């Protein structure tokens, strides 16, 4: 069933029905009283998690506590077949605009783009000016618009959130930063580029990232409450991006967990996800070749691994607590039932091991306290690595950066607690995509789309489809059998109905195309390319059409995202630090040389003086 954004009378009827159901919950007019005014459009809260894997929410199978996110899940709909990009910026640009990443400027991120692609059409590495954001659309329709947290879509004066439609914005331009202090990821950036409304900002002394972005958002909402306008609140957490850090009490909460390792956890998560109806029972799973054997680790390696997963769990719970703080505030102010909530992650779990090379280990050891006891605390630098990332993605294959389901499929929750037209507590297993969020929210808000033109100029049209028919139980999938393409860093996919055509480059894959039926094999364990040659050929043709239409470029020979990130870090920070180190070393050598020369000169002078005969 083709269910793109519905125009005309049908679309107007659907929006009217949604608002009418919501209005019945707010007020039922007494006979003889004047008719009440039309219901106010809903507030909208977007809760964007960073690097959370598919089963990293309790309502999707996690063992750690996320009660407040779970409450939103059971007040709304969980989407178990929702896809984003394999890394953060492309997803964030699609979430903001409803436009595919190669058309919104994020064909690749600044940290992972090869030099050969930089600046080519679609490879701006920032969100371009040919797209319109959800904030611009809603602001023009009378909304207050606010942004807090990670932006990573451009840092110049024309690209920060306050000039892309947000009335107030406290944002971080970088991919990540420290969670306890105003400190960058050492080796990647010079400083933590926080700004408020475009001006450099200073974080408070008691800063912790999840708490701060929620408190700042509450301040923004309350500062303009007298306007009476609905609001868009986009809260973009740093949790659980590297460095993994959490308050001590949250880490201690999980002191008894994770001692059996990632393979045991991966299996347990798969069972819970099946029991919750997120995946079919007994779905086959693969063991990723990058997953170490837990039983072969040394005792100190296992101790460090246990501690980092405890910190990861604590970081997620700390973020969930702040979601609860926001929800409690909205309930106290009477806004909760009038608010649409959207929760999602920007990509799958992060498998990168920052200590994989001796050079990185030595550098990080100079900058941070890497002791096991300090993992997750202030002054630490930690990452879960591929072992725990495989559990976070359970029962899927792969992780962040790849086009595997573990890289692209993440939890999505949409809830409007006060609107009976939207189902509560259900699970939607139809294909959904991050570009669908913008048309979904504009339909729920009763705000017309831009239709490819904005303020007298042509702009990129929205490519996503409204998920309202899925939220109201009308259809299982709004995409039906239509092809949906994807590419990032050479890893590519084409979705069509229940099937996925996928190619992953090294180190995740071998560059070959494979075909999977995601309905019964979401773990991508059985390649159907040979068994279904006609479907394979047709979907490959669909992908090539997508790639041509979106200007997808082939990757240079030997490219990998990991190597490119290391190269970027060296160009941005490593070279400068080596030069400074060289200057310091050179200065020390000069000083030592001068000192030695001076001592030798004095000794020589003393010897000459001693050898000179006394005159009568």
C-alpha positions in Angstrom: 0.0 0.0 0.0 1.5 3.3 -1.0 1.2 5.7 1.9 3.3 8.8 1.2 2.3 12.1 2.8 -1.4 12.3 2.0 -2.5 15.5 0.2 -5.9 17.0 -0.4 -9.1 16.1 1.4 -7.9 12.7 2.7 -4.9 14.3 4.4 -7.0 17.2 5.9 -9.5 14.6 7.2 -6.8 12.6 8.8 -5.3 15.6 10.5 -8.8 16.8 11.6 -9.5 13.4 13.1 -6.3 13.3 15.0 -6.9 16.8 16.5 -10.5 15.9 17.2 -9.6 12.8 19.2 -7.0 14.9 21.1 -9.6 17.6 21.8 -12.0 15.2 23.3 -9.5 14.4 26.0 -8.9 18.0 26.8 -12.4 19.3 27.1 -16.0 18.1 26.4 -18.2 21.1 25.9 -21.4 21.3 27.9 -24.7 21.7 25.9 -25.6 25.3 25.6 -22.0 26.6 26.2 -20.2 28.5 23.4 -18.0 26.3 21.2 -14.5 26.0 22.4 -11.6 27.3 20.3 -9.8 24.7 18.1 -7.3 22.7 20.0 -3.8 24.2 20.2 -1.2 22.2 18.1 0.8 19.9 20.3 4.2 20.6 21.8 6.9 18.4 20.4 9.9 17.0 22.3 12.7 15.2 20.4 15.0 13.1 22.6 18.0 12.1 20.6 20.4 9.6 22.2 24.0 9.2 21.0 25.3 5.8 19.9 22.6 3.7 21.6 22.3 0.2 20.2 19.1 -1.5 19.1 18.4 -3.2 22.5 19.8 -0.4 24.7 16.4 0.5 26.1 14.5 -1.6 28.6 11.4 -1.7 26.4 13.6 -3.1 23.6 15.5 -5.7 25.7 18.1 -3.9 27.9 18.9 -5.1 31.4 19.9 -1.7 32.7 17.2 0.7 34.0 15.4 3.1 31.6 12.0 3.4 33.4 11.2 6.9 32.1 11.9 6.1 28.4 10.0 2.8 28.9 7.0 4.7 30.2 7.0 6.8 27.0 7.3 3.5 25.0 4.2 2.1 26.6 2.3 5.4 26.3 3.0 5.3 22.5 4.4 3.1 19.8 7.7 1.3 19.5 9.1 1.0 16.0 11.2 -2.2 15.8 12.2 -1.8 12.1 13.4 1.9 12.2 16.6 2.9 10.3 19.0 5.8 10.5 22.5 6.3 9.1 25.6 4.5 10.3 27.1 7.6 11.9 25.8 10.7 13.7 25.9 13.8 11.4 24.1 12.2 8.4 21.3 11.0 10.8 21.0 14.3 12.5 20.7 16.2 9.2 18.0 13.8 8.0 16.2 14.1 11.3 16.3 17.9 11.0 15.2 18.1 7.4 13.4 14.9 6.2 15.9 14.9 3.3 18.3 12.1 2.4 21.9 12.7 3.6 23.5 13.1 0.1 21.1 15.8 -0.7 21.3 17.7 2.6 25.1 17.9 2.5 26.1 15.0 4.7 27.2 12.5 2.1 29.9 12.1 4.7 31.1 13.6 8.0 34.2 15.9 8.3 35.9 13.2 10.4 35.4 10.3 7.9 35.3 11.9 4.5 38.3 11.1 2.2 40.0 14.2 0.7 39.0 13.2 -2.8 35.3 13.7 -1.9 35.5 16.9 0.1 33.4 19.7 -1.4 31.9 17.6 -4.1 28.1 18.0 -4.6 26.4 16.4 -1.6 29.7 16.1 0.3 29.7 19.5 2.1 30.3 17.8 5.5 27.8 20.3 6.9 24.1 20.7 6.5 23.7 22.8 3.4 21.5 25.8 2.8 19.3 23.9 0.2 17.3 22.3 3.0 14.7 23.5 5.5 14.7 22.3 9.1 11.8 21.2 11.2 12.5 24.2 13.4 12.1 26.6 10.5 8.8 25.0 9.5 7.4 25.0 13.0 8.6 28.5 13.8 6.9 29.9 10.7 3.7 28.2 12.0 3.9 30.0 15.4 5.9 27.5 17.4 8.7 28.4 19.9 11.7 26.5 19.0 14.6 25.4 21.2 17.7 23.2 20.9 20.2 21.9 23.5 23.1 19.5 23.2 25.1 18.0 20.3 24.6 19.7 16.9 27.5 18.5 14.7 26.0 20.0 11.5 28.3 22.9 11.0 30.0 25.5 13.2 30.2 28.7 11.2 27.9 31.7 11.8 25.4 30.6 9.1 25.0 27.0 10.2 24.6 26.9 14.0 21.1 26.0 15.2 20.1 29.6 16.1 20.2 30.5 12.4 18.6 27.3 11.3 15.2 28.0 12.9 15.8 27.7 16.7 14.8 30.7 18.9 17.2 29.6 21.6 20.1 27.1 21.3 22.9 25.9 23.5 24.8 23.6 21.3 28.1 21.6 20.8 29.4 21.8 17.3 31.7 18.8 17.6 31.1 15.0 17.4 31.5 14.7 21.2 33.1 16.1 24.3 33.7 15.4 28.0 30.6 14.8 30.1 32.0 16.4 33.3 33.9 19.5 32.2 34.4 21.8 29.3 37.0 19.6 27.7 37.2 18.3 24.1 37.9 14.7 23.1 41.7 15.0 23.4 43.4 14.4 20.1 40.4 15.3 18.0 39.6 18.9 18.8 41.3 22.0 20.2 38.4 22.8 22.6 34.8 21.8 23.4 33.0 24.2 21.0 29.9 25.0 23.1 27.9 28.1 22.0 24.7 29.7 23.1 22.8 31.5 20.3 26.1 31.6 18.3 28.3 33.0 21.1 31.0 31.1 22.9 29.5 29.6 26.1 31.0 28.5 29.4 29.7 25.4 31.1 28.8 25.5 34.8 31.2 24.0 37.4 28.7 21.3 38.3 28.2 20.3 34.7 27.2 16.8 33.7 26.0 16.6 30.1 22.6 14.8 30.4 21.5 16.9 33.4 22.7 20.1 31.8 20.9 19.7 28.4 17.6 19.0 30.1 17.9 21.7 32.7 18.7 24.3 30.0 15.8 23.1 27.9 13.4 23.5 30.9 14.8 27.0 31.4 14.1 27.9 27.7 10.6 26.6 27.8 9.7 28.4 30.9 11.3 31.7 29.8 8.8 32.1 27.0 5.8 30.4 28.6 3.8 33.6 28.7 3.7 33.7 24.9 1.1 30.8 25.0 2.6 29.3 21.9 3.4 25.6 21.6 7.1 24.6 21.6 9.5 22.4 19.8 12.2 21.1 22.2 15.1 19.2 20.6 17.2 17.7 23.3 20.4 16.1 21.9 22.2 14.0 24.5 26.0 13.2 24.6 25.1 9.9 26.2 26.5 7.3 25.4 29.1 8.7 23.0 32.8 8.2 23.8 34.0 9.0 26.5 31.7 6.8 28.5 31.3 8.6 31.8 28.6 8.6 34.5 28.1 9.7 38.1 29.6 7.3 40.7 26.2 6.3 42.1 24.9 5.3 38.7 28.0 3.2 38.0 27.8 1.5 41.4 24.2 0.5 40.7 25.5 -2.1 38.2 28.4 -3.4 40.4 27.0 -7.0 40.2 26.4 -7.1 36.5 28.4 -8.0 33.3 30.9 -10.4 34.9 29.8 -13.2 32.5 30.8 -11.1 29.4 29.4 -9.9 26.2 28.4 -13.2 24.6 26.2 -14.2 27.5 24.7 -10.7 27.5 24.0 -10.7 23.8 22.0 -14.0 24.1 20.1 -12.7 27.1 19.2 -9.5 25.3 17.9 -11.4 22.3 15.6 -13.4 24.5 14.2 -10.3 26.2 13.7 -8.5 22.9 11.7 -11.5 21.6 9.6 -11.7 24.8 8.8 -8.0 24.4 7.7 -8.6 20.8 10.5 -6.5 19.3 11.9 -9.4 17.2 10.6 -12.9 16.4 11.5 -15.6 19.0 14.6 -17.6 18.2 16.0 -15.4 15.5 19.4 -16.6 14.3 22.4 -14.5 15.3 26.0 -14.3 14.1 29.1 -13.8 16.2 30.9 -10.9 14.7 34.6 -11.7 13.8 35.7 -8.6 15.8 34.1 -9.9 19.0 36.9 -11.2 21.3 36.6 -14.4 23.2 35.7 -13.4 26.7 37.2 -16.6 28.2 40.6 -15.9 26.6 41.0 -12.4 28.2 43.4 -11.8 31.0 41.9 -11.1 34.4 42.8 -7.4 34.3 41.3 -7.1 30.8 38.1 -8.7 32.0 38.0 -6.4 35.1 38.4 -3.3 32.9 35.8 -4.6 30.5 33.3 -5.2 33.3 33.8 -1.7 34.7 33.4 0.0 31.3 30.0 -1.7 30.7 28.9 -0.8 34.2 29.8 2.8 33.4 27.9 2.5 30.1 24.8 1.3 31.9 25.2 4.0 34.4 25.4 6.6 31.7 22.2 5.4 30.1 20.4 5.4 33.4 21.6 8.9 34.2 20.2 10.1 30.9 16.9 8.3 31.5 16.7 10.0 34.9 16.9 13.4 33.1 14.2 12.3 30.7 12.1 11.6 33.8 12.9 15.1 35.2 11.6 16.6 31.9 8.4 14.5 31.9 7.7 15.3 35.6 8.1 19.0 34.8 5.7 18.8 31.8 3.2 16.9 34.0 3.4 19.6 36.6 2.8 22.4 34.1 -0.1 20.6 32.4 1.9 20.1 29.2 2.4 16.3 29.2 -0.8 15.3 27.5 -0.4 18.0 25.0 3.1 16.9 23.9 4.3 14.6 21.2 7.5 12.7 22.3 10.0 11.2 19.9 12.9 9.1 21.2 15.6 7.7 19.0 19.3 7.0 18.7 21.5 8.5 16.0 23.1 5.2 15.0 24.1 1.8 16.4 26.5 1.1 19.2 30.1 2.4 18.9 32.6 -0.4 18.4 35.7 1.7 18.1 38.6 0.7 20.4 40.6 3.9 21.0 43.4 1.8 22.6 43.8 -0.4 19.6 47.2 1.1 18.7 50.2 1.7 21.0 50.5 5.3 19.9 46.9 6.0 20.9 47.3 4.2 24.2 50.4 6.2 25.0 48.8 9.5 24.1 45.6 8.8 26.0 47.6 7.6 29.0 49.3 11.0 29.2 46.0 12.9 29.0 43.7 10.8 31.2 43.7 8.6 34.2 43.1 5.2 32.6 43.2 3.1 35.7 40.4 0.5 36.0 39.1 2.1 39.2 38.7 5.4 37.4 36.8 4.1 34.3 33.7 6.2 33.8 34.6 8.9 36.3 35.8 12.5 35.8 39.2 12.6 34.1 38.6 9.2 32.5 38.5 8.1 28.8 36.6 4.8 28.1 34.8 3.1 25.3 32.8 -0.2 25.3 34.6 -1.6 22.1 33.3 -4.3 19.7 32.5 -6.9 22.4 29.9 -5.0 24.3 28.7 -3.2 21.2 27.7 -6.6 19.9 25.5 -7.0 22.9 24.1 -3.5 22.6 23.0 -4.4 19.0 21.6 -7.8 19.9 20.2 -9.7 18.1 21.5 -7.8 15.1 24.8 -8.0 13.3 27.4 -5.2 13.1 27.7 -1.8 14.7 28.0 1.9 14.0 29.7 3.0 10.8 28.6 -0.1 8.9 25.4 -0.7 6.8 24.6 -3.8 8.9 21.3 -3.8 10.8 23.4 -3.3 14.0 24.7 0.0 12.5 21.4 1.2 11.0 18.5 -0.2 13.1 17.9 1.6 16.3 15.0 2.1 18.8 12.3 4.6 17.9 9.4 5.6 20.2 6.7 8.0 19.3 4.0 9.0 21.9 1.3 11.6 22.3 -0.2 10.6 25.7 -3.2 12.9 25.4 -4.3 11.8 22.0 -6.5 8.6 21.8 -6.1 8.4 18.0 -2.6 7.2 18.4 -2.1 3.7 19.6 -0.5 3.1 23.0 1.7 0.2 23.9 2.0 -1.3 20.5 5.0 -2.4 18.4 5.2 -1.5 14.7 7.4 -3.8 12.7 7.0 -2.0 9.3 10.0 -0.3 7.7 10.5 3.2 8.9 13.3 5.7 8.3 14.7 8.8 10.0 13.5 11.0 7.1 10.0 10.0 8.1 10.1 12.0 11.3 9.7 15.5 9.8 6.6 14.7 7.8 5.2 12.8 10.8 5.6 15.8 13.1 4.3 18.3 10.7 1.2 16.2 10.1 0.6 15.8 13.9 1.1 19.6 14.3 -1.2 20.4 11.4 1.7 22.4 9.8 1.9 22.2 6.0 5.2 21.1 4.4 7.2 23.4 2.2 6.6 21.4 -1.0 10.1 22.1 -2.3 9.9 25.9 -2.1 10.8 28.1 0.9 10.8 31.9 1.1 10.7 32.2 -2.7 13.5 29.8 -3.4 13.6 26.2 -4.5 14.8 23.8 -1.8 15.3 20.0 -1.5 11.9 18.3 -1.2 11.2 16.1 1.9 11.8 12.5 0.9 10.4 10.8 4.0 6.8 9.6 4.5 4.5 10.4 7.4 4.3 7.6 10.0 0.8 8.7 11.2 -0.9 5.8 9.4 1.3 3.4 11.4 0.7 5.3 14.6 -3.0 5.1 14.1 -3.0 1.4 13.1 -4.1 2.0 9.5 -1.1 0.3 7.9 1.9 -1.8 8.9 4.4 0.0 6.7 4.2 3.4 5.1 6.9 2.4 2.6 5.2 -0.7 1.2 7.3 -2.2 -1.6 8.9 1.1 -2.6 12.8 1.1 -2.7 14.7 3.0 -0.1 18.4 3.5 -0.7 21.3 4.4 1.7 25.1 4.9 1.4 27.8 6.2 3.7 31.5 5.7 3.5 31.0 3.0 0.8 28.7 0.9 3.0 25.4 0.8 1.2 21.9 -0.7 1.4 18.6 -0.9 -0.5 15.5 -1.7 1.4 12.4 -3.0 -0.3 9.5 -4.5 1.6 10.9 -7.2 3.8 14.2 -7.4 1.9 17.5 -5.7 2.3 20.4 -5.6 -0.2 23.6 -4.6 1.6 27.3 -4.1 1.0 29.9 -3.5 3.6 33.5 -2.5 3.0 36.4 -3.6 5.2 36.8 -4.0 8.1 33.1 -4.9 8.6 32.7 -6.7 5.3 34.3 -7.8 2.0 32.7 -5.4 -0.5 30.2 -8.0 -1.8 26.5 -7.4 -2.2 24.2 -9.7 -0.1 20.5 -10.1 0.2 18.5 -10.8 3.4 14.9 -11.2 4.4 14.7 -8.9 7.5 11.3 -10.2 8.6 12.6 -13.6 9.6 16.3 -12.9 9.6 17.0 -9.5 11.1 20.4 -10.8 12.3 21.5 -11.1 8.6 22.6 -14.7 8.8 21.4 -16.2 5.5 22.4 -14.6 2.2 19.6 -15.1 -0.3 21.4 -13.7 -3.4 21.9 -17.1 -5.1 18.5 -18.4 -4.1 16.7 -15.3 -5.4 18.6 -14.0 -8.4 15.8 -12.0 -9.9 15.1 -10.1 -6.7 18.8 -9.6 -6.2 19.2 -8.1 -9.7 16.1 -5.9 -9.4 17.2 -4.5 -6.1 20.8 -3.9 -7.3 19.3 -1.9 -10.2 17.2 0.0 -7.7 20.3 0.8 -5.7 22.2 2.0 -8.7 19.3 4.3 -9.6 19.3 5.7 -6.1 23.1 6.2 -6.2 22.9 8.0 -9.5 20.0 10.2 -8.4 21.8 11.2 -5.2 25.3 11.7 -6.6 26.9 8.9 -4.6 30.7 8.7 -5.1 32.8 5.5 -5.1 35.3 5.3 -2.3 39.0 5.5 -2.9 40.9 2.2 -2.9 41.8 1.0 0.5 39.5 3.5 2.3 38.2 2.6 5.8 36.4 4.9 8.2 38.6 4.0 11.1 41.8 4.9 9.2 40.2 8.1 8.0 39.3 9.1 11.6 42.8 8.5 12.7 44.1 10.6 9.7 41.6 13.4 10.6 42.8 13.4 14.2 46.4 13.6 13.1 45.7 16.5 10.7 43.6 18.4 13.3 45.6 17.7 16.4 48.4 15.2 16.0 50.5 17.2 13.6 50.3 20.4 15.8 51.1 18.4 18.9 54.1 16.8 17.3 55.3 20.2 16.1 54.9 21.6 19.7 56.6 18.5 21.1 59.4 18.9 18.5 59.8 22.6 19.5 59.9 21.7 23.2 62.4 18.9 22.5 64.5 21.1 20.3 64.5 23.8 23.0 65.5 21.4 25.6 68.3 20.1 23.4 69.5 23.6 22.8 69.4 24.4 26.5 71.3 21.2 27.3 73.8 21.9 24.5 74.4 25.4 25.8 74.7 24.1 29.3 77.3 21.5 28.2 79.2 24.1 26.1 79.2 26.5 29.0 80.5 23.8 31.5 83.2 22.7 29.0 84.3 26.2 28.5 84.6 26.8 32.2 86.6 23.6 32.7 88.9 24.5 29.9 89.4 28.0 31.4 90.2 26.4 34.8 92.7 24.0 33.2 94.4 26.9 31.3 94.6 28.9 34.5 96.0 26.0 36.4 98.7 25.3 33.7 99.8 29.0 33.5 103.1 29.7 35.4 103.1 32.3 38.2 105.0 35.5 37.4 107.6 36.8 39.8 
